[in-house]
Amino acid sequence: NRQILLVSRPQGEASVDNFKLVETPLPLLADGQVLVRHHYLSLDPYMRMRMNDAKSYAAPQPLNQVMIGGTVGVVVESKHAGYKPGDTVRGMGGWQEYAIVDATQRGVLQKVDAQRIPLSAYLGAVGMPGVTAWYGLLKLIQPQPGQTVVVSAASGAVGSVVGQLARLRGCRAIGIAGGPDKCHYVTSELGFDACIDYKQHPDEASLAAALKEAAPDGIDGCFENVGGMVLDAVMLQMNAFGRIALCGMISGYDSRPIPMARPQLILTQRMRVEGFIISEHMEVWPEALQELGELVAAGRLKYRESVAQGLENAPQAFLGMLKGRNFGKQLVKLV
Ligand code: NDP
């Protein structure tokens, strides 16, 4: 079983030297255990924070252990009555080719229907990123038809779902993304009303002017994935009583501080700003996954994937994703 371990903690930017590829024999299965062959690994921005030994909402990834992460795959051997070889499953198997899962623990291994929806989608639009979009938009921003919602990292796994759900709820959806290709995809394929390339704007005043053009009536809801200059620009255009769902601040994940230029706008515009961690809202997952699954199966929710080939390429693909080299949900294909 080939595995990737975290062997050191980054100082500033993470590098491939923080990871190590090893090969270990697979032990025999004990009662209640299931052996899963991973087909795809999910690479997600939160993993960068787990690499640090810092105070956070979750414990750090331990050194010299398999990197954590969401996985989908196929059961190859089972000593649990609930699973049989051939079952397609989603779990948290980590960066390795096989996982031995104690299936007696509730919820650790979910069977998924790979006939109706492609297996990889269960790591993206019909998985954790999709539920994140659903929760932040519908439970925190709670947009009304006709309102304007802005989302940053708009072409990504989470952002792409946010804008499409907003459109389906009768809102105007504005994306912010890096580069003309991503922006073109967001409007022409995903159907957002507009998308702004933040890389074309040197500062928040310039980006705010572009936002004003795209959203002449102001912004009612902001789904924030990035922080820094992008958030500063959105805040300048927020309407009174606007809502900001603070989902991510990827511009600061390499441990740089991310100053906020005008926090006084929260007061003067009476904004509601709320951070959230989707794994703490398990109660919404069934409802969210039901809607997301139906939309994807019906072709009404689109998504795109960046797929790296082979376990050995996971670290490079992960570091690239943190720099925006992914275009859509970043995965690693193993089989
Ligand atoms: P994405 O697929 O959106 O990939 C990350 C994207 O972030 C990159 O493609 C890049 O897009 C953008 N980016 C990276 N660095 C910067 C930067 N300095 N400035 C602006 N944009 C940058 O990842 P996900 O959809 O998986 O995650 C999106 C966000 O959601 C992340 O912040 C993540 O941490 C957060 N998240 C939070 C959860 C929660 O429970 N709160 C759960 C899941 C995700 P571009 O090229 O457009 O700049």
Residues whose N, C-alpha, C, O or C-beta is under 5 A from the ligand:
A	BS01	NDP	D44 P45 Y46 P129 T132 A153 G156 A157 V158 G159 I176 A177 G178 N225 V226 L246 C247 G248 M249 I250 S251 F276 I277 I278 S279 M321 L322 K323 G324 R325 N326 G328 K329
